[in-house]
Amino acid sequence: MTSSPIETPTWQQSDLLGDMEVCLECFSLRGTFEGKEHRCRCVLRDDGWREREWGTRDIAALVDLCHLCARNTMKSGTRWSWYACETCLEVNRVVGAVFDSRKAGALPLGRHSLMNGVTLGGGDYDDAAVHGFAKLLRGLTSVWKRIFEWAPEEAGRLAASAEWDLGEGAVPLVEWLERFPASVGASVDAFCRFVEYDLPEHSSLHHLNKARNGFTAAGSRSMRSVPPSRNNEKQWLNRRRTPS
């Protein structure tokens, strides 16, 4: 695992994503992908669009921005889809393997509880088992809620750094991905900022810390070229967190 830009899977190639855009208001995707109309969260959906376009599918989207790093796309469409891109999932798995023995990862990035190792299991259940499961489920949904809050905040932070007009219009998805290339360092940095702690010094995490250090150093150099008056990331975050 390195901090260089990752190889793009075939389904993520620009010719397939060329009709998709990132909405600069809600930071979800809109456009057409694999013959399916995707609508961002800003667009009214009470015209029968979901039933007409998506039928009984669990999720009305086949592709979405990574909810953690906002720099890559991820497959969607079912309750078994992930909330993060492949790079963020791998970072999450490595960190989770260090802190505990679960294979699901440090953060619950799967849409279904089973994907995160949270299950009641088979057989007869006593009260202690049921209460234990309920406690795990409450913790799971609490982190999911934070992920849903984080996703537009992180995408908005990136958009603000590009000095696009926030709150109106859209940016082609291909342009977004070129402007904010995915990398291991970017995924580690997003992970650490999300959980609000740095990764500890550990032999299994050395390559992740190294990748993050390289990414943040490069980011600091690029941000020095942006006039402070034009750097409106804090303004964006404050706008998102201020009740309307």
N, C-alpha and C positions, 0 to 999 in steps of 0.2 A: 504494500500500500504506500503510495507516494503522494506528494502534494501537487503534482502536475495535473493539468486538466485531464479528465478521465475520458476513456473511449466511449463514443456515443453508440448505444444499441441501435440496431437497424430501424426499429419502430420510432425512434426519436430523430431520425434524419430530417434535415430541413425541408426536403421536398414533401414530406408527409405532414409536417407541422406548419406549412406555409400559410394556411388559411386561418390559423389560430392567432388570437390577440390576447394581451393581458390588459384587463380593464384597469384604468388608473384611479378608479373610485373604490371598488371593492377588492381589487387584485385577485379576482378569479378569472378563469379563461372563458373566452367566447369565440365562436366561429364554427367551422365544420372540420371534423376529423373522422376519417374512415366512413364518410357518408352520413354521419350523425351531427345534427345541429346542437352545439353546446351553447348554453346561455349563462352569462355571469349572474351574480346575485343581485345586480342592479335592475335587471330586466323583469318585468311582471311576467308571472308564469301561470296566470289563471285563464289562459286561452285554450286549454287542452293540449298544450305543447308537450308536456311530459308524457301523458298517456299516448299521444299520437306518435311521438318520436321514440319513446323509450319503453313503452308497454309496461311489462312487469319487472323490468330490471331494478336491482336494488338501488343503484346510484345512476343519476342522469348525467353521466360523463364517462368517457373512456380514457381521458388524460387530464392531468391537473398539475399545478405547480407543487413541488415538494413543500410540505407544511413546515419543515424545519429550516432548511437553508434557502428556499425560494430561488435557487439557482439552477434547478434541474426539473425535469418533468418526471412524473410517475404514472404508472398505469392505474386506472380506476375502473369503476363499473360494477363491482360486486361488494358484498359485505366482507369478502375475504381480501380486499385490496388493502394496501398499506397507505399510511399517511406520509411516508417519506420516500425519497429516491433511493436507488441502490447504494450509493455512496454513504448517505446518512444511515441507512440500515446497517451497513457493515461497521461503521464507527460505533453505532449503538450496541451492536453485538459484541464487539471487542471490549468495550467498556463494561458491559454487563457481565462478561466472562470473568473479569477481574474482581468485581465487587460481589458476585454470587455465582452459583453454579447453574443458574437457569439459562437456557439457550435463547430465550425470548428477547433478551436485551435489557439494557438499563432503563429505557423509557418504553412505555406501552405504545408502540407505533403501528400496531395492527388495528384494523377496524373492529374485529371481533375479539371478545375476551379470550377465546381459546388461542388466538395467535400470540397472546401475551402471557400464556401460561397460567391464566386465571380460569379455573374450572372446578366444579364441585365433585367431579368424578362419578364413578358408577357405584352401585350398591346402596345399602341403607345409610341414611344420614341421621346423625344425632344432632342435638341442638348446637353443640359446640362447632361442628363442621359447618352447619348452615350459617351461624353467626360469623365464623371465620371467613367464609366465602363472601358474605354480604359486606364485610369490612374491606376485603380486597377489591370488591366491585366498586365500592364507594371511592376508594383511592384511585382506581382506574379511571372512573368517570371524571374525577377531579383533575387528573392530568390531561385527559382529553379536552376538557373545557379550556384549560390553559393553552393547549396546542391550537385550538380554534381561535383563541385571542391572539396568539403569537403570530400565526401565519400571515394575516394581513399587515400586522405591525412590521414584521421583518421585510416583507415585500415592499411596503411603503417606505421603509428606511432605505432600501436599495434604490427605489425610484427617485427618492429625494436627492440621493447622491448624484444621480444622473441629470438632475435639474430639469426633469420633465414637469409639465403642468399637472400637478396632482388634482384629482377630483373631477377631471374631464377627459374624454377621449380614451384612447387605448394605444398600446405599443405592440407592433407585431411580435409574436412570441419568439420568432427566430432572432430578431434584433435584441430582445431581452436576454436570451441565452448567450448571445455573443458579447453583450455588454457586461454580463455577470457570469463568467464561466464557472462551472462546477469544479471542485477539487476536493481532495481529502482535507486539506488545510481549512478550506471554507466550511466544510461540514463539521469538523472538530470545533471550530470557532463558534458556529451557530449552536452546537450542542452545549458548549460550556456557558455561553451567554444565556441559553434557555434554562439550564439547571442552576445557574448563578454560582458556579464554582469552577476552579481550574482543575484539570486532571492531575492526580498525584504523580509523583515520580515513581515509576514502576517499570520494570523491564519490558512488560507486555504493552505498555503505553508510550514507550519512548518515541516510536516512529510517529505516533499521533501528535505528541507534544512538539516534535520537531516540525511536522507539517504545519501545525497551527502557527508556530513562531515565524516560519517563513511566510505564511500567508498574511499575518498581521503586520509584519515588517514591510512587506510590499504594499499593503493597504495604507500604512502610515505615510509612506513616501508619496503615494498618489494623492492622498488627501491634502498634503501640504501645498499642492498646486491649485487647490480650490479656494477662492476668496472666502473668508469667514461669513461675509454677508450673504453669500449664495448657498452656504451649507445649511439647508433647512431641515435636517433630519430631526433635530429636537422639536422643531415646530410641528412637524408631521406627527410625531409620537404624542405630543401634548394635545393636538387636535383629535387624535383617535381616542384619547383617554378622558377628554372633557365631555360630560354629558350634554347632549343637544337640547 
